[in-house]
């Protein structure tokens, strides 16, 4: 019986230590300047985690479409996978205050926000180049380096890179994906939303 009480006491002390570490990290995060602002009102003063890189892996067999809701740091993907570790690419919901982006020729648009020096982002470059070539005049494909243009990361609410944002021809965001995304999956996702290329 005494050993059981001893184990309970140890578990209680561990929980107190974990809560203390979490509170410390939250306080440290609260002193950092906000990096992502996805809505104009409710989250204007909410600090966000730094932009991180997501390791490439095989595509997830099932992803979910974006549904406009308020994105919060608790619901956003923050995972970074060490090299060689298994990781499933994440998807996230579109920010609630996403403003439609008007394209010059009213084409569907794929926007990738990443970095020239991020390995998964580098792996996406041939995919983006192939889409630009194969779907010229049918799909607008853009890339923004968020480490060089940090305002773009803030504007689009980016928390991990690479992030691909899918827009319909009216400029409305319809889906987001974080991580490496093969060309075939990108095309299938546009088709899933009824966007023919």
N, C-alpha and C positions, 0 to 999 in steps of 0.2 A: 504494500500500500504506500509506503514511504517513497519508493522509487517512482510510482505513478505521479505523486505530487511533485517530485523533483523534475520529472519530464514536463509536467504541465508548467512549472515555473520557468524552465528553460525555454519552452515554446513561447510563453508570455513575454519573456525578455527579448527573444528574437523578433517578435511582432512589434514591440515597442521600438527596437532599433530600426526595423524596416520603415516604420511610420516616420521616425525621425529623419532618416535619409531621404525619404520621399518629400517631406516638408522642406528640408534643406534645399533639395533640387528645385522645388517649386519656387522658393524664395530667390534662388539664384537666377532662375528663368524669368522671374518677375522684374529683376533689375536690368535684364537685357533689353535693348530696343526692339520694338515689334518688327518682325520681318515679313509677315504675311497678313494682309488685310483683305478678307474675302467678302465682307459686307461693309456698308457705309455707316451703319448705326451701332448695332449691338456689339460688334466685335472690333470697333475702331481702336479700343485701347487694350485689346487682348494680345499679349506677346505670343509669338509662335516659335516653334523649334527651328534650328538652322536647316538650310537645304542640304539634303544628303543624297548620296548616290545609291542606286539599287542595283545589285548584281544581276546579270542576265541568267536566265534559265529557260527551260522548255516552257512553252505557253501553257497557261491554265486552260483546261478543257471547258470550263464554264466561267464566264464573267457576267457581271450584272450591269445593266444599263444605268446611266445616271438619272437620278430623280432629284429635282431641285429641292434641297433642304439646306438648313444652316450647317456649314462645315465647322467643326470644332476641333481643337487639337486632339481631343480624346478619340474622335472618329477618323482622323486622318492617319494615313500610313506613315510610320516613322522608322520602318525597319531598314537596317543596313546589313547585308549578309557578307560575312567574310569569304574570301576566295575559297572555292572548293566546297562550300556548304550549300545544301539544298535550300532553295527559296522559291516560292510561288509568287509570280508577279502580282502586284496588287492593283485593284481598281478602286476608284473613289468616286463619290458623287459630285455633281456639278455644284459650284457655289450658288447660293440663293440669289445673290445680286449680280449674276453674270449678265453683262450687257452684250447684246448681240453685236457681232463684229461685221461690218459691211465689207465685202470684197469687191474689187473693181469690176470683175466680170460675172458676179453672182454665181460663183462656183462653190461647191463644197470645199471645206478647208481642213487640212491636217496640220496642226501646229505642234512642234516638239519643242519643249523647253528643257535644255540640258546644258552641257558644257563640252568644249573641244577637248578637255583633258580628262574627262570621265570615261572609263573603259566601256561601260554599257552604252553610253552616248556615242562613242566612236563606233561601236558595233551597229548602231542604228543608222549611221551615215550612208552605207550602201543601200539600205532599205529605202531611205528617203530619196536618194538619188534615183533609184529604179522607179519609184512612184512618180517622181517629177518627169522622168523620161517617158514612161509607159502611159501616163495619164495626163500628158500635157494638153491644156485646153479643157480638161474635164475635172481636174482636181488641183487646187492650190496647196502646195506643200511648203511650209515655212519652218525655219529653225531659229531659235533665239538662245544665245549663250547667257544663262542667268548669272554666271560668275562675272561676266563683263557688263551685263545690263541687269543689275540687281532690281531696278524698278519693275522690270517685266516679271520677275519672280513674285514680287509683291502684288502686282496688278492681277495676275492669274492665280494667286493663292498657292504657289508651288511650295511643297514641303520635301519632296524627294525627286531626284532626277535619274533617268530621263522620264518626263511626263509627256504623254501625247494627248492632245485635246482635239476632239472631233467636232466640227461645226457643220451644220447643214448649209444649203445655198443662201439662206437668209441671214446667216451669221450667228444663228442660235447654237450654243453649245449643247451637244446631245450625249457626249460620253467622254470619260477620261480613263486613261490607263497609265500606270507607273511601272517602269521597268522595260526591258527589251520586249519588242512586239514585232513578230515576223510579218512580212508583207501580206501573206495569205490571210492572216488573222485580221489585219487592218482592213483589207478589202471585204472580208466576211462581215466585219462590224458595220461598215458603211451599208452593206446590203441588208443587214439585220434591221437597220433604221429606215429602210426603204429608199436609200440614196443610191441611185444607179450611176456608175462611172463609165 
